[in-house]
């Protein structure tokens, strides 16, 4: 018999909503060597290189291999190339390297469609062949960057540790992309992807700042910088689409919506800082919050990146988490606006400026995130030797 005085169970705490997803770009799959390789196998340096590349090929061919294992194999392979003296020598002519673009990885908006393409072979991209080890170095770095971006996108960022891991992987991906482009190369795609990785890493910094209870004034500056950088990436992606580069259709609306989201977030955080200052600042706080509502409504409206009727079903599905985040932020801004207007009407009586009279919010005075140096990117991570060694020398500092 149940006791009338038994204490009722406390309701389970609701888990925090998942953060907005990170973008990862299509990678490259290493293919097996074609033709006779017996001459290369008799070369001691090339034999080590072929052994390390075999690990990369096996990781590329296995459907069970995750991003961490593939990245470990690629790091080991790149360390062999980095430590060798073959980059400028003629011995690389003994081998023909081949990579295939992973076209399926770029179609993340519709998982079923991507799996069907993979099963029928329709999702396979173009194959590139070369005999230059310099080109091989760049191709392997681009493949590593894609795996690092994929690992960052898969991290659970609802906790501080997951945010830090994602941020580190994104900075490493940016460093690999920068090294793949090289000082004399101006590859627009690699440059745009590098900038995308860095702004997503800065987004992680904002998440850490908010979770760590940093002052609203600092959070506002970080959010303003994230908004500005996403807008720059949006312009770069638009230029690439005009050049008919293989850019996922959901990327443009995604980064445009995030630019609007963080513009609203910057104004929300600034409004909180102004309300803490009290008299003489509450009127601007109200104006900032009204601007934030207008920015979010424009992003979700019929002409905004989240509300356009021209969006395909797969693109609309890919944007759903961003749309949900915008809706949650709007509710938060509305609650803050109602409280600020109530305070101003009953206590402060400050003049509320029009939105067009507000000054642009300050951003960060110097970068918080930077592309990782390639030597550090290739350094063997903790426990990585168990994943893929391939006879590769370890880079130590």
Helices and strands as residue ranges (DSSP letters): E 28-30, H 38-41, H 44-61, H 67-83, G 90-94, E 97-102, G 104-106, H 111-120, E 124-130, H 133-154, H 160-181, H 188-211, H 216-242, H 249-277, H 282-300, H 313-318, H 320-343, I 344-348, G 355-357, H 374-377
